[in-house]
Amino acid sequence: MNMSRARERLVVIGGDAAGMSAASQARRLKGPGELEIVAFEQGHFTSYSACGIPYWVGGDVTDRDRLIARTPEEHRARDIDLRLRTEVTELDLDGQRVRARDVDTGEESWTPYDRLVIATGARPIRPDMPGADAPGVHGVQTLDDGQALLDTLERTRGRRAVVVGAGYIGVEMAEALINRGYEVTVVNRGSEPMSTLDPDMGRLVHEAMEGLGITMVNDAEVTKILTGGDGRVRAVVTEDREFPADVVVLGIGVRPETALAEAAGLPLGPHGGLLTDRSMRVRGHEDIWAGGDCVEVLDLVSGQDRHIPLGTHANKHGQVIGTNIGGGYATFPGVVGTAVSKVCDLEIARTGLREKDARRVGLRFESVTIESTSRAGYYPNASPMTVKMLAEHRTGRLLGVQIVGREGAGKRVDIAAVALTAGMTAEQMTTLDLGYAPPFSPVWDPVLVAARKAAAKVRGSS
């Protein structure tokens, strides 16, 4: 530990959910006289909801600042030395210091640390192909990215947009662009949109997107992006087709932003994310923690490490890190992979394993799919809902649930998320005492109907 200062210094790299949650929690537990906190953020914003960017772009959220949970000024008022537009370019682990560069002036300096938090997030995947960096081609991961896209939309005369990829960001951005009056084509390499679902459930999303006026092109690989005489994007090209485009949004996923960590020799997992213990301490390094989209986490269902970039996890990581740095004790046990999204009024939710996930880790399973409604069938505005459930062969242990439906469908996945975390079987789920009244559910909730069917199938296969 560096003993040249009377108080310890915590350096945080990254000013969004994990980084600033860690800094804020550490500050709650240790005052300025005990702990100096320096945080570096290369963008213009801190503590914001990246998940809200598609809804801001689409106009559902009219004011960008509504996505900001805590401003830089609020952090500084709590004695956190927050340095915006400052990029950390090197980690010197032996010397316990970081090199940072002012993005605007280019000036560089070293800052020593006693404790280090790496919360560098993730970066949008940009395909290695001609035109991928052309003006008018956008990844959407930060508020700065969202602002850049909005600036392009305001300057662009044409109204043709191509979204590359049909994961959460791709689907949500397609809807946002439709809401802004664009003709939208989604080019997807998979057989159906939303690869976090099994294809049979993804087909329901496909139908909803086409109903919204989005052109879906599945099983298509983008090979290059063409530019015009002005250097700006003009078309997206696949192996056999060309799609005119005035703006292109990349929604093909993200990778952990761990170049700094890799260069410093810190341990990375199979998906490129930092590896930590349950306290979120980087494995093998006593004074370095990491959290958020740059880490891999334990999947409690499969028992393997996964990269799941979600704000819910990042905020929890930050709380755990800040508690441990502040002298308390906290752990992050892992996740079950719960996520929810929407296309117009179609709600999409999943938790646990897909069929291919279960096969990959060597699990045998039974799969059932049921059709039900969000309310009692006789109650006004009851809407259809499809629930798919996977249960382990013979044991009946719940492995995963996917739900696609209208209002009232999506958040039902939380029932399954709790059951997965508790290690329940489908049979045990059938006895859950869930709330019932005709305006909220049929007498047998759709998730329990699926559980009954799965339990019966497990019994029949034993």
ABEGO torsion letter per residue (X at the ends): XBAABABBBBBBBEABAAAAAAAAAAAAABBAAABBBBBBBABABBGBBAAAAAAAAAGABABAAAABABBAAAAAAAGBBBBBGBBBABBBAAAGBBBBBBAAAGBBBBBBBABBBBBAEBBBBBBBBBGAABBGBBBBABAAAAAAAAAAAAABABABBBBBEABAAAAAAAAAAAAAGBBBBBBBABABBGAABBAAAAAAAAAAAAAAGBBBBBGBBBABBBBBAAGBBABBBBAABBBBBABBBBAAEBBBBAAAAAAAGBBBBAAGBBBBBAAGBBBGBAABBBBEAABBBBBAAAGBBBBBBBAAAAAAAAAAAAAAAAGBBBBBAEBAGBBBBBBEABBBBBBEBBAAAAAAAGBBBBBBBBBBBABBAABBGBBBBBBBBBBBBGAGBBABBBBBBBBGAAAAAAAAAAAAAAGBBAAAAAABBBBBBAAABBABBAAAAAAAAAAAAAAAAX
